[in-house]
C-alpha cells in the first residue's frame, strides 16, 4: 500500500486524522507520525513515505521548512499541508515549494481528504507506470537469454541494481502468462481486475503474452474467465536479479507447456484457465515415459533432414522428417517456446530456399503441439508447389516437366543426357530438341543452373568451404564449379558470398 506519514504537534488532531478515513480500504497505510518537524524529518529520511500530511505552523521546524529539507534530500513525498484560516500566506509558500495541496483544519472531512488522496494515488500510479518504460528492454534481454542459453547472472536489471525505482522495490511482482495468437493480449483478457494493480507491463513474443503485475500484495492475481490457456505465479518482492526473474518466468510458462502437449487441466469456465503455476504435477507423472528419438536421431539431425529433403523436392520424405522432429520434441517435453523457435527457424529456412516471401505470424495462432505440426505439414507442400528456380517454371510438356523434377531432386548425382532420355524413353537428339524449345536451354545447361542456384543458397546460409559446396551441389571439379559460377553470375563464389553477406 502507499504509505502516509502524519506530522502534527497536537496529538488529538493526529488521532482525529488517523480515525477520519479507512486508510487500507483506499490503498494507503499510516507508516508513522511525529509531533514536530525535527522528529518528522528524521523519520521521513528513513521511511521515504509516499504522502506526508503536515501542519504548517509547528514549534521548532515548521511544515514549510520540513517540506524544504525533504526536497533537499531528494525525496519526492507528496505533501498535504494543514492550515488555519490565518495561515494562507504560509500555504501559498508551501505550494511554491511543491506541496500537493493545502487543506483547512477546521473544515477537514473524510470526503475532502479522500479526494486529495485519490488524486495523489493516480499521480503515483502514473509515475510508477512511467518508470516501467525502462523495464521493457530489460525484460527483452532476459527473455532472449532464457532461450539462447546464456548465463542469467550476466544480465541484471540496472534500474534495481543501481538503487533506482524505490517504489518498485516496495512492490510485489506476480507474473501472468497466456497464449494470445498473432498479437499481445490486452490485460483484461488475462486478468480479472487489472485496475487493482499498482502497475503492469505487457510483454509479447511468439504467440505468448506475459504480464508483469506489480502490487502491494504477495498473491497471484485473479485470472480472467474464458479465452485461451493462461496461468499465474504468486507475487513476492523482487530485487532485480535476472536469474531470479528467468526462474519465475519459466515457472509461469510451465502450465502452458503442459497445455501445449494436452497435459494441463482444462478450466471449468468454458475457457481454459490454468491453476497457479507449480500446482500441477510434472509432465512425466501425467503421461507415458518419453519415447526414444526415431531411428536414434537427434533434433539437429532431424531438422537438417527436413531441409535436405526440401532442397531435393522430396515432399513425402520432408514431411516424414518433420513429423519425426515433432515426435522427438514431444518425447522430451520441450518448452513450447523452444518448439515455436524451431518452427520459426524452419519456416525461415524453407522460405529462403524457395525464394518465397516470409509470413510467419500464422505460426503463433497455433496453441498446441499437434496444431503446430499440422501447420508445418500444410506449409511444406504449399511452399514446394510455389517453388521455382530463378524464373525457370514448369512447361506445358509433361515429359520435360518430369525431367525438370528429376533434375531438381537428383542434382547432386552424376546425370547424363542419355540417362534422362532413358528415363522418359525418348531419343537423345529428340530430347535435346524438345527440351531446348520448351526451356530455352539444353538439359545439361538447365541442370547446371539448378546446381548454381543451390550453391548460392549454401554460400549464403552455410559456412561450408567452396570445395565442399561444389561437392554438395554435384560438381566433381571445384575449379570447373568456380568458372561456371562466375560465367552465370558474374562473380566468383567467394565474391558472391562476401557481397551478399555484408
C-alpha positions as CSV (number, residue, x, y, z in Angstrom):
1,X,0.0,0.0,0.0
2,X,1.0,3.6,-0.4
3,X,2.5,5.0,2.8
4,X,1.3,8.1,4.7
5,X,3.2,10.0,7.5
6,X,1.4,12.3,9.8
7,X,3.1,15.4,11.3
8,X,1.1,17.5,13.8
9,X,2.1,18.9,17.2
10,X,-1.3,18.4,18.7
11,X,-1.8,14.7,19.5
12,X,-5.6,14.8,19.4
13,X,-5.5,16.2,15.9
14,X,-3.2,13.4,14.7
15,X,-5.6,10.9,16.3
16,X,-8.6,12.5,14.6
17,X,-6.9,12.3,11.2
18,X,-6.0,8.6,11.8
19,X,-9.6,7.8,12.6
20,X,-11.0,10.0,9.8
21,X,-10.7,7.5,6.9
22,X,-10.4,3.8,6.1
23,X,-6.8,4.0,5.0
24,X,-6.4,0.4,4.0
25,X,-9.7,0.4,2.1
26,X,-8.4,3.2,-0.1
27,X,-4.9,1.7,-0.7
28,X,-2.9,3.6,2.0
29,X,-1.4,2.8,5.3
30,X,-0.1,5.1,8.0
31,X,3.6,4.3,8.3
32,X,4.3,6.7,11.2
33,X,3.7,10.0,12.9
34,X,5.6,12.8,14.6
35,X,4.8,15.7,16.9
36,X,7.3,18.2,15.4
37,X,9.3,18.9,12.3
38,X,12.6,17.7,13.6
39,X,11.4,14.3,14.5
40,X,9.4,14.1,11.3
41,X,12.4,14.9,9.1
42,X,14.4,12.1,10.7
43,X,11.6,9.6,10.1
44,X,10.9,10.8,6.6
45,X,14.6,10.4,5.6
46,X,14.3,6.8,6.8
47,X,10.8,5.8,5.7
48,X,10.5,7.8,2.5
49,X,6.7,7.9,2.6
50,X,4.6,8.5,-0.4
51,X,2.4,11.1,1.3
52,X,3.1,13.5,4.2
53,X,0.2,15.2,5.9
54,X,1.8,18.0,7.9
55,X,0.7,21.0,9.9
56,X,2.2,24.2,8.6
57,X,2.6,26.0,12.0
58,X,4.6,24.0,14.5
59,X,7.2,24.9,17.1
60,X,10.9,24.5,16.1
61,X,10.9,23.3,12.4
62,X,7.5,24.2,10.8
63,X,5.8,22.5,7.9
64,X,7.4,24.8,5.3
65,X,10.9,24.1,6.5
66,X,10.2,20.4,6.7
67,X,9.0,20.4,3.1
68,X,12.1,22.3,2.0
69,X,14.5,20.0,3.8
70,X,12.7,16.9,2.4
71,X,13.1,18.2,-1.1
72,X,16.8,19.0,-0.4
73,X,17.3,15.3,0.5
74,X,15.8,14.3,-2.9
75,X,12.7,12.8,-1.5
76,X,9.6,13.3,-3.6
77,X,6.9,12.7,-1.0
78,X,3.6,14.4,-1.7
79,X,2.8,17.0,1.0
80,X,-0.7,17.9,2.0
81,X,-0.4,20.9,4.3
82,X,-2.9,21.6,7.1
83,X,-3.5,25.3,7.8
84,X,-5.7,27.6,9.8
85,X,-7.7,30.5,8.3
86,X,-4.9,32.9,9.1
87,X,-2.1,30.8,7.5
88,X,-2.9,31.5,3.8
89,X,0.5,33.2,3.2
90,X,2.3,30.1,4.5
91,X,0.1,27.9,2.4
92,X,1.0,29.8,-0.8
93,X,4.7,29.5,0.2
94,X,4.2,25.7,0.7
95,X,2.7,25.4,-2.8
96,X,5.8,27.2,-4.2
97,X,8.0,24.5,-2.7
98,X,5.9,21.8,-4.4
99,X,3.3,20.9,-1.8
100,X,0.4,18.9,-3.4
101,X,-2.3,21.0,-1.7
102,X,-3.3,22.7,1.5
103,X,-6.4,22.0,3.5
104,X,-8.2,23.9,6.2
105,X,-8.1,22.2,9.5
106,X,-11.5,23.5,10.6
107,X,-13.3,22.1,7.6
108,X,-11.3,18.9,7.1
109,X,-13.6,16.0,6.4
110,X,-13.1,12.4,5.1
111,X,-14.5,13.4,1.7
112,X,-12.0,16.2,1.3
113,X,-9.1,14.2,2.4
114,X,-10.0,11.1,0.3
115,X,-10.5,13.3,-2.8
116,X,-6.9,14.6,-2.4
117,X,-5.6,11.1,-1.6
118,X,-7.3,9.7,-4.6
119,X,-5.6,12.3,-6.9
120,X,-2.3,11.5,-5.3
121,X,-2.8,7.8,-5.8
122,X,-3.5,8.4,-9.5
123,X,-0.3,10.5,-9.8
124,X,1.7,7.8,-8.0
125,X,0.4,5.2,-10.4
126,X,1.2,7.3,-13.5
127,X,4.7,7.9,-12.1
128,X,5.2,4.2,-11.5
129,X,4.0,3.3,-15.0
130,X,6.3,5.9,-16.5
131,X,9.3,4.4,-14.6
132,X,8.3,1.0,-16.1
133,X,9.4,2.0,-19.6
134,X,12.9,1.3,-18.5
135,X,12.0,-2.3,-17.8
136,X,10.7,-3.3,-21.2
137,X,14.1,-3.7,-23.0
138,X,15.5,-5.4,-19.9
139,X,12.7,-8.0,-20.0
140,X,13.5,-8.5,-23.7
141,X,17.1,-9.2,-22.8
142,X,16.2,-11.7,-20.1
143,X,13.7,-13.4,-22.4
144,X,16.4,-13.8,-25.1
145,X,18.9,-15.1,-22.6
146,X,16.3,-17.7,-21.4
147,X,16.0,-19.3,-24.8
148,X,19.6,-18.7,-26.0
149,X,21.1,-20.5,-23.0
150,X,23.4,-17.7,-21.8
151,X,24.1,-17.2,-18.1
152,X,21.4,-15.2,-16.4
153,X,23.8,-13.8,-13.8
154,X,25.5,-11.8,-16.6
155,X,22.4,-9.6,-17.0
156,X,20.9,-7.6,-14.1
157,X,18.1,-5.1,-14.2
158,X,20.0,-1.9,-13.9
159,X,17.0,0.0,-12.6
160,X,17.1,-2.1,-9.5
161,X,20.8,-2.9,-9.3
162,X,21.7,0.8,-9.3
163,X,19.3,1.6,-6.4
164,X,16.7,3.2,-8.6
165,X,12.9,2.7,-8.7
166,X,12.4,2.9,-4.9
167,X,8.6,2.5,-5.5
168,X,9.1,-0.8,-7.3
169,X,11.4,-2.1,-4.6
170,X,8.4,-1.9,-2.2
171,X,6.1,-3.8,-4.5
172,X,5.4,-7.4,-5.0
173,X,5.9,-8.9,-8.6
174,X,3.5,-11.5,-9.8
175,X,3.5,-13.0,-13.4
176,X,0.6,-14.0,-15.6
177,X,1.1,-15.7,-19.0
178,X,-1.2,-17.0,-21.7
179,X,-1.5,-18.0,-25.3
180,X,-2.5,-14.9,-27.3
181,X,-2.1,-15.8,-31.0
182,X,-0.6,-13.4,-33.5
183,X,-0.5,-10.4,-31.2
184,X,-0.3,-9.4,-27.5
185,X,-3.3,-10.0,-25.2
186,X,-4.9,-7.0,-23.5
187,X,-4.6,-7.0,-19.7
188,X,-8.3,-7.6,-19.3
189,X,-8.1,-10.8,-21.5
190,X,-5.7,-12.4,-18.9
191,X,-6.5,-10.6,-15.7
192,X,-9.8,-10.4,-13.8
193,X,-9.1,-7.0,-12.3
194,X,-6.0,-5.3,-13.9
195,X,-7.1,-1.9,-12.5
196,X,-6.3,-3.1,-9.0
197,X,-2.6,-3.4,-9.8
198,X,-0.2,-0.6,-8.9
199,X,1.5,-1.0,-12.3
200,X,1.8,-3.6,-15.1
201,X,3.9,-4.3,-18.2
202,X,2.8,-6.4,-21.1
203,X,5.5,-8.5,-22.9
204,X,4.7,-10.5,-26.1
205,X,6.7,-12.8,-28.2
206,X,5.9,-15.8,-30.5
207,X,2.3,-16.2,-29.6
208,X,2.6,-15.9,-25.8
209,X,1.9,-12.8,-23.7
210,X,3.4,-12.3,-20.2
211,X,2.0,-9.6,-17.9
212,X,4.3,-8.4,-15.1
213,X,1.9,-7.5,-12.2
214,X,3.1,-5.1,-9.5
215,X,1.1,-4.7,-6.4
216,X,1.3,-4.4,-2.6
217,X,0.1,-7.9,-2.0
218,X,2.0,-11.2,-2.2
219,X,-0.6,-13.2,-4.1
220,X,-1.4,-14.4,-7.5
221,X,-3.7,-12.1,-9.5
222,X,-7.1,-13.4,-10.3
223,X,-7.3,-14.7,-13.9
224,X,-10.0,-13.6,-16.4
225,X,-12.5,-16.3,-17.3
226,X,-12.7,-17.8,-20.7
227,X,-10.2,-17.3,-23.6
228,X,-7.1,-19.3,-24.2
229,X,-4.9,-21.1,-21.8
230,X,-3.4,-18.8,-19.1
231,X,-1.5,-19.2,-15.8
232,X,-0.3,-17.1,-12.9
233,X,2.5,-17.3,-10.4
234,X,2.1,-15.6,-7.0
235,X,3.7,-12.3,-6.3
236,X,6.7,-11.7,-4.0
237,X,9.3,-8.9,-3.6
238,X,11.7,-8.6,-6.4
239,X,15.2,-7.2,-6.2
240,X,16.4,-7.1,-9.8
241,X,18.2,-10.4,-10.3
242,X,17.9,-11.6,-13.9
243,X,18.4,-15.2,-12.8
244,X,15.5,-14.9,-10.4
245,X,13.3,-13.3,-13.0
246,X,14.1,-16.0,-15.5
247,X,13.3,-18.8,-13.0
248,X,10.0,-17.3,-12.1
249,X,9.2,-16.5,-15.8
250,X,9.8,-20.1,-16.7
251,X,7.6,-21.2,-13.8
252,X,4.6,-19.3,-15.1
253,X,5.2,-20.8,-18.5
254,X,5.3,-24.4,-17.2
255,X,1.5,-24.8,-17.2
256,X,1.3,-23.5,-20.7
257,X,3.9,-26.1,-21.7
258,X,1.6,-28.8,-20.2
259,X,-1.4,-27.4,-22.1
260,X,0.7,-27.3,-25.3
261,X,1.1,-31.1,-25.1
262,X,-2.5,-31.6,-23.9
263,X,-1.5,-32.5,-20.3
264,X,-2.9,-29.5,-18.4
265,X,-6.2,-29.2,-16.6
266,X,-9.0,-27.6,-18.5
267,X,-10.7,-24.7,-16.8
268,X,-14.3,-25.0,-15.6
269,X,-15.4,-21.8,-17.2
270,X,-15.7,-22.8,-20.8
271,X,-12.3,-21.1,-21.4
272,X,-9.1,-22.5,-20.3
273,X,-7.8,-21.1,-17.1
274,X,-4.8,-22.9,-15.6
275,X,-4.1,-23.4,-12.0
276,X,-1.4,-21.4,-10.2
277,X,2.0,-22.2,-11.7
278,X,3.6,-25.1,-9.8
279,X,0.3,-26.5,-8.6
280,X,0.2,-29.3,-11.2
281,X,2.3,-32.5,-11.2
282,X,5.2,-32.6,-13.7
283,X,4.6,-33.8,-17.2
284,X,6.3,-37.1,-16.5
285,X,3.7,-38.0,-14.0
286,X,0.8,-37.3,-16.3
287,X,1.9,-39.2,-19.5
288,X,3.8,-42.2,-20.7
289,X,7.6,-42.3,-20.4
290,X,9.4,-40.3,-23.1
291,X,9.8,-42.2,-26.3
292,X,13.3,-42.5,-27.8
293,X,14.1,-40.4,-30.9
294,X,13.0,-42.0,-34.2
295,X,15.9,-44.1,-35.5
296,X,18.1,-42.8,-32.8
297,X,18.4,-39.4,-34.5
298,X,18.8,-36.1,-32.6
299,X,16.9,-32.8,-33.0
300,X,19.5,-31.1,-35.1
301,X,19.9,-34.1,-37.4
302,X,16.2,-34.3,-38.0
303,X,16.0,-30.6,-38.7
304,X,18.8,-30.9,-41.2
305,X,17.0,-33.9,-42.8
306,X,13.9,-31.7,-43.3
307,X,15.9,-29.0,-45.1
308,X,17.8,-31.5,-47.3
309,X,14.6,-33.3,-48.3
310,X,13.1,-29.9,-49.1
311,X,16.1,-28.9,-51.3
312,X,15.7,-32.2,-53.2
313,X,11.9,-31.6,-53.6
314,X,11.1,-34.9,-51.8
315,X,7.8,-33.9,-50.3
316,X,7.0,-37.2,-48.5
317,X,10.5,-37.5,-47.1
318,X,10.4,-33.9,-45.9
319,X,7.0,-34.3,-44.2
320,X,8.1,-37.6,-42.6
321,X,11.2,-35.9,-41.2
322,X,9.0,-33.0,-39.8
323,X,6.7,-35.5,-38.1
324,X,9.7,-37.3,-36.6
325,X,11.1,-34.0,-35.3
326,X,7.8,-33.1,-33.6
327,X,7.6,-36.5,-32.0
328,X,11.1,-36.1,-30.7
329,X,10.4,-32.7,-29.2
330,X,7.2,-34.1,-27.6
331,X,9.2,-37.0,-26.2
332,X,11.5,-34.5,-24.5
333,X,8.5,-32.3,-23.4
334,X,10.4,-29.3,-24.7
335,X,9.0,-25.9,-23.6
336,X,6.5,-24.6,-26.2
337,X,8.7,-21.6,-26.8
338,X,11.5,-23.8,-28.0
339,X,9.1,-25.7,-30.3
340,X,8.0,-22.3,-31.7
341,X,11.6,-21.3,-32.2
342,X,12.2,-24.5,-34.1
343,X,9.1,-23.8,-36.3
344,X,10.2,-20.2,-37.0
345,X,13.7,-21.4,-37.9
346,X,12.4,-24.0,-40.3
347,X,9.9,-21.6,-41.9
348,X,12.6,-19.0,-42.5
349,X,15.0,-21.6,-43.9
350,X,12.4,-23.2,-46.3
351,X,11.1,-19.8,-47.4
352,X,14.7,-18.7,-48.2
353,X,15.3,-21.8,-50.2
354,X,12.1,-21.4,-52.1
355,X,12.6,-17.7,-52.8
356,X,9.2,-17.0,-51.4
357,X,8.0,-14.3,-49.0
358,X,8.2,-14.8,-45.3
359,X,5.0,-14.7,-43.3
360,X,5.2,-16.5,-40.0
361,X,2.5,-14.6,-38.0
362,X,0.1,-17.5,-38.5
363,X,2.5,-19.8,-36.7
364,X,1.6,-18.1,-33.4
365,X,-2.1,-18.8,-33.8
366,X,-1.4,-22.5,-33.0
367,X,-1.5,-23.2,-29.3
368,X,-0.9,-27.0,-29.2
369,X,1.9,-29.3,-30.3
370,X,-0.4,-31.2,-32.7
371,X,-1.7,-28.0,-34.3
372,X,1.9,-26.7,-34.7
373,X,2.9,-29.9,-36.6
374,X,-0.3,-29.7,-38.7
375,X,0.7,-26.2,-39.7
376,X,4.1,-27.2,-40.8
377,X,2.8,-30.2,-42.7
378,X,0.4,-27.9,-44.6
379,X,3.2,-25.4,-45.2
380,X,5.8,-27.7,-46.7
381,X,3.7,-28.9,-49.8
382,X,2.3,-25.5,-50.4
383,X,5.8,-24.0,-50.5
384,X,7.1,-26.8,-52.7
385,X,4.2,-26.1,-55.2
386,X,5.1,-22.5,-55.3
387,X,8.8,-23.1,-55.7
388,X,10.8,-22.1,-58.8
389,X,14.4,-21.5,-59.7
390,X,15.3,-18.1,-60.9
391,X,12.4,-17.8,-63.3
392,X,12.6,-21.4,-64.6
393,X,9.0,-22.5,-64.4
394,X,7.4,-25.8,-65.4
395,X,6.5,-26.2,-69.1
396,X,3.4,-27.4,-70.9
397,X,5.3,-30.6,-71.9
398,X,4.8,-33.5,-69.4
399,X,8.0,-35.3,-70.2
400,X,10.1,-32.2,-70.0
401,X,8.4,-31.4,-66.6
402,X,9.2,-34.9,-65.5
403,X,12.9,-34.4,-66.3
404,X,12.9,-31.0,-64.5
405,X,11.5,-32.5,-61.4
406,X,14.1,-35.4,-61.6
407,X,17.0,-32.9,-62.0
408,X,15.8,-30.8,-59.0
409,X,15.7,-33.9,-56.9
410,X,18.9,-35.6,-58.1
411,X,21.1,-32.6,-59.0
412,X,23.8,-33.9,-56.5
413,X,24.2,-37.0,-58.6
414,X,26.0,-37.5,-61.9
415,X,23.4,-37.1,-64.6
416,X,24.0,-37.5,-68.3
417,X,21.6,-36.7,-71.2
418,X,21.5,-40.4,-72.0
419,X,20.2,-41.1,-68.5
420,X,17.5,-38.5,-68.9
421,X,16.5,-39.9,-72.3
422,X,16.1,-43.4,-70.9
423,X,14.0,-42.0,-68.0
424,X,11.3,-40.9,-70.4
425,X,12.0,-43.4,-73.2
426,X,13.0,-40.8,-75.7
427,X,15.8,-40.5,-78.3
428,X,18.7,-38.3,-77.1
429,X,18.6,-35.9,-80.0
430,X,14.9,-35.5,-79.9
431,X,15.0,-35.0,-76.2
432,X,17.6,-32.2,-76.6
433,X,15.5,-30.5,-79.3
434,X,12.2,-30.6,-77.3
435,X,13.9,-29.6,-74.1
436,X,15.5,-26.6,-75.8
437,X,12.2,-25.5,-77.3
438,X,10.4,-25.6,-74.0
439,X,13.1,-24.2,-71.7
440,X,15.5,-22.3,-73.9
441,X,18.4,-24.4,-72.6
442,X,20.0,-27.7,-73.2
443,X,19.3,-30.3,-70.4
444,X,22.8,-30.1,-69.1
445,X,22.7,-26.2,-69.1
446,X,19.4,-26.4,-67.2
447,X,21.0,-28.8,-64.7
448,X,24.0,-26.6,-64.2
449,X,21.7,-23.6,-63.5
450,X,19.9,-25.7,-60.8
451,X,23.3,-26.6,-59.2
452,X,24.4,-23.0,-59.2
453,X,21.2,-21.8,-57.6
454,X,21.6,-24.4,-54.9
455,X,25.3,-23.3,-54.5
456,X,24.1,-19.7,-54.0
457,X,21.9,-20.8,-51.1
458,X,24.7,-22.7,-49.4
459,X,27.1,-19.8,-49.9
460,X,24.6,-17.5,-48.1
461,X,23.4,-19.8,-45.3
462,X,26.3,-22.1,-44.5
463,X,30.0,-21.9,-43.6
464,X,31.0,-24.7,-46.0
465,X,34.2,-24.2,-48.0
466,X,33.9,-23.6,-51.7
467,X,35.2,-27.1,-52.4
468,X,32.6,-28.6,-50.1
469,X,29.8,-26.6,-51.7
470,X,31.0,-27.7,-55.2
471,X,30.7,-31.3,-54.0
472,X,27.3,-30.8,-52.3
473,X,25.8,-29.4,-55.5
474,X,27.0,-32.1,-57.8
475,X,30.3,-30.6,-59.2
476,X,33.1,-33.2,-59.3
477,X,35.6,-30.4,-60.0
478,X,35.7,-27.3,-57.9
479,X,37.8,-25.4,-60.5
480,X,35.1,-26.0,-63.1
481,X,32.4,-25.0,-60.5
482,X,34.1,-21.7,-59.8
483,X,34.5,-21.0,-63.6
484,X,30.9,-21.9,-64.3
485,X,29.6,-20.0,-61.3
486,X,31.4,-16.8,-62.5
487,X,30.1,-17.2,-66.0
488,X,26.5,-17.5,-64.9
489,X,26.5,-14.9,-62.1
490,X,29.4,-12.6,-63.0
491,X,31.1,-13.3,-59.6
492,X,33.3,-16.0,-58.2
493,X,31.6,-18.0,-55.3
494,X,33.8,-16.2,-52.8
495,X,33.0,-12.7,-54.1
496,X,29.2,-13.6,-54.2
497,X,29.3,-14.8,-50.6
498,X,31.2,-11.6,-49.5
499,X,28.9,-9.2,-51.3
500,X,25.6,-10.7,-50.2
501,X,26.6,-11.3,-46.6
502,X,27.5,-7.7,-45.9
